[in-house]
Amino acid sequence: MSQVLEIAAQQKKRLAPLSDGLPLLDSGLDSLCIAILVASLDDHLELDPFSSDRDFALPVTLGQFIALYENAAA
């Protein structure tokens, strides 16, 4: 969540109240912000769940996005 807040501030985006059920498209982050978030998480966590060989559904909500990273780290 700290990365989301940091990137939103850097990109001067106004965020909706963050919750697990919040659709990413309604979060206030645009596609560039989400790409920056993924790259930032890759740098900080050394983890890219999108490069996995496993099948997964693209996250629609903030909670699903977080779960994707949590499951990849497990």
Rosetta constraint file for C-alpha pairs under 8 A:
AtomPair CA 1 CA 5 HARMONIC 6.32 0.50
AtomPair CA 2 CA 6 HARMONIC 6.06 0.50
AtomPair CA 3 CA 7 HARMONIC 6.03 0.50
AtomPair CA 3 CA 37 HARMONIC 6.78 0.50
AtomPair CA 3 CA 40 HARMONIC 7.59 0.50
AtomPair CA 3 CA 41 HARMONIC 7.62 0.50
AtomPair CA 4 CA 8 HARMONIC 6.09 0.50
AtomPair CA 4 CA 37 HARMONIC 6.71 0.50
AtomPair CA 5 CA 9 HARMONIC 6.19 0.50
AtomPair CA 6 CA 10 HARMONIC 6.20 0.50
AtomPair CA 7 CA 11 HARMONIC 6.04 0.50
AtomPair CA 7 CA 33 HARMONIC 6.68 0.50
AtomPair CA 7 CA 36 HARMONIC 7.44 0.50
AtomPair CA 7 CA 37 HARMONIC 6.84 0.50
AtomPair CA 8 CA 12 HARMONIC 5.80 0.50
AtomPair CA 8 CA 13 HARMONIC 4.83 0.50
AtomPair CA 8 CA 14 HARMONIC 6.85 0.50
AtomPair CA 8 CA 15 HARMONIC 7.04 0.50
AtomPair CA 8 CA 29 HARMONIC 6.80 0.50
AtomPair CA 8 CA 33 HARMONIC 7.18 0.50
AtomPair CA 9 CA 13 HARMONIC 6.19 0.50
AtomPair CA 9 CA 14 HARMONIC 7.91 0.50
AtomPair CA 11 CA 33 HARMONIC 7.27 0.50
AtomPair CA 13 CA 28 HARMONIC 6.22 0.50
AtomPair CA 13 CA 29 HARMONIC 6.61 0.50
AtomPair CA 14 CA 28 HARMONIC 5.75 0.50
AtomPair CA 14 CA 29 HARMONIC 7.98 0.50
AtomPair CA 15 CA 27 HARMONIC 5.61 0.50
AtomPair CA 15 CA 28 HARMONIC 4.61 0.50
AtomPair CA 15 CA 29 HARMONIC 7.01 0.50
AtomPair CA 16 CA 26 HARMONIC 7.15 0.50
AtomPair CA 16 CA 27 HARMONIC 5.12 0.50
AtomPair CA 16 CA 28 HARMONIC 6.01 0.50
AtomPair CA 17 CA 27 HARMONIC 7.69 0.50
AtomPair CA 18 CA 22 HARMONIC 6.50 0.50
AtomPair CA 18 CA 27 HARMONIC 7.22 0.50
AtomPair CA 18 CA 62 HARMONIC 7.77 0.50
AtomPair CA 19 CA 62 HARMONIC 6.86 0.50
AtomPair CA 19 CA 63 HARMONIC 7.16 0.50
AtomPair CA 20 CA 61 HARMONIC 6.61 0.50
AtomPair CA 20 CA 62 HARMONIC 5.21 0.50
AtomPair CA 20 CA 63 HARMONIC 3.83 0.50
AtomPair CA 20 CA 64 HARMONIC 7.36 0.50
AtomPair CA 21 CA 61 HARMONIC 5.61 0.50
AtomPair CA 21 CA 62 HARMONIC 6.41 0.50
AtomPair CA 21 CA 63 HARMONIC 6.03 0.50
AtomPair CA 22 CA 26 HARMONIC 6.81 0.50
AtomPair CA 22 CA 27 HARMONIC 6.56 0.50
AtomPair CA 22 CA 61 HARMONIC 5.29 0.50
AtomPair CA 22 CA 62 HARMONIC 5.65 0.50
AtomPair CA 22 CA 63 HARMONIC 7.46 0.50
AtomPair CA 23 CA 27 HARMONIC 6.37 0.50
AtomPair CA 23 CA 60 HARMONIC 5.68 0.50
AtomPair CA 23 CA 61 HARMONIC 4.07 0.50
AtomPair CA 23 CA 62 HARMONIC 6.17 0.50
AtomPair CA 24 CA 28 HARMONIC 7.82 0.50
AtomPair CA 24 CA 29 HARMONIC 7.23 0.50
AtomPair CA 24 CA 60 HARMONIC 5.91 0.50
AtomPair CA 24 CA 61 HARMONIC 5.09 0.50
AtomPair CA 24 CA 62 HARMONIC 5.65 0.50
AtomPair CA 25 CA 29 HARMONIC 7.08 0.50
AtomPair CA 25 CA 30 HARMONIC 7.30 0.50
AtomPair CA 25 CA 60 HARMONIC 7.82 0.50
AtomPair CA 29 CA 33 HARMONIC 5.47 0.50
AtomPair CA 29 CA 34 HARMONIC 6.42 0.50
AtomPair CA 30 CA 34 HARMONIC 6.36 0.50
AtomPair CA 31 CA 35 HARMONIC 6.17 0.50
AtomPair CA 32 CA 36 HARMONIC 6.16 0.50
AtomPair CA 33 CA 37 HARMONIC 6.04 0.50
AtomPair CA 34 CA 38 HARMONIC 6.19 0.50
AtomPair CA 35 CA 39 HARMONIC 6.23 0.50
AtomPair CA 36 CA 40 HARMONIC 5.95 0.50
AtomPair CA 37 CA 41 HARMONIC 6.05 0.50
AtomPair CA 38 CA 42 HARMONIC 6.10 0.50
AtomPair CA 38 CA 48 HARMONIC 7.73 0.50
AtomPair CA 39 CA 43 HARMONIC 6.27 0.50
AtomPair CA 40 CA 44 HARMONIC 6.13 0.50
AtomPair CA 41 CA 45 HARMONIC 5.57 0.50
AtomPair CA 41 CA 46 HARMONIC 7.30 0.50
AtomPair CA 41 CA 47 HARMONIC 7.09 0.50
AtomPair CA 41 CA 48 HARMONIC 7.82 0.50
AtomPair CA 42 CA 46 HARMONIC 4.83 0.50
AtomPair CA 42 CA 47 HARMONIC 4.87 0.50
AtomPair CA 42 CA 48 HARMONIC 5.44 0.50
AtomPair CA 43 CA 47 HARMONIC 7.54 0.50
AtomPair CA 47 CA 69 HARMONIC 7.83 0.50
AtomPair CA 47 CA 72 HARMONIC 7.58 0.50
AtomPair CA 47 CA 73 HARMONIC 7.26 0.50
AtomPair CA 48 CA 52 HARMONIC 7.37 0.50
AtomPair CA 48 CA 69 HARMONIC 7.91 0.50
AtomPair CA 48 CA 72 HARMONIC 7.89 0.50
AtomPair CA 49 CA 68 HARMONIC 6.81 0.50
AtomPair CA 49 CA 69 HARMONIC 6.24 0.50
AtomPair CA 49 CA 72 HARMONIC 5.54 0.50
AtomPair CA 59 CA 64 HARMONIC 5.00 0.50
AtomPair CA 59 CA 65 HARMONIC 5.04 0.50
AtomPair CA 59 CA 68 HARMONIC 7.37 0.50
AtomPair CA 60 CA 64 HARMONIC 6.43 0.50
AtomPair CA 60 CA 65 HARMONIC 7.22 0.50
AtomPair CA 61 CA 65 HARMONIC 6.30 0.50
AtomPair CA 62 CA 66 HARMONIC 6.25 0.50
AtomPair CA 63 CA 67 HARMONIC 6.06 0.50
AtomPair CA 64 CA 68 HARMONIC 6.05 0.50
AtomPair CA 65 CA 69 HARMONIC 6.74 0.50
AtomPair CA 66 CA 70 HARMONIC 6.23 0.50
AtomPair CA 67 CA 71 HARMONIC 5.89 0.50
AtomPair CA 68 CA 72 HARMONIC 6.16 0.50
AtomPair CA 69 CA 73 HARMONIC 6.14 0.50
AtomPair CA 70 CA 74 HARMONIC 6.38 0.50
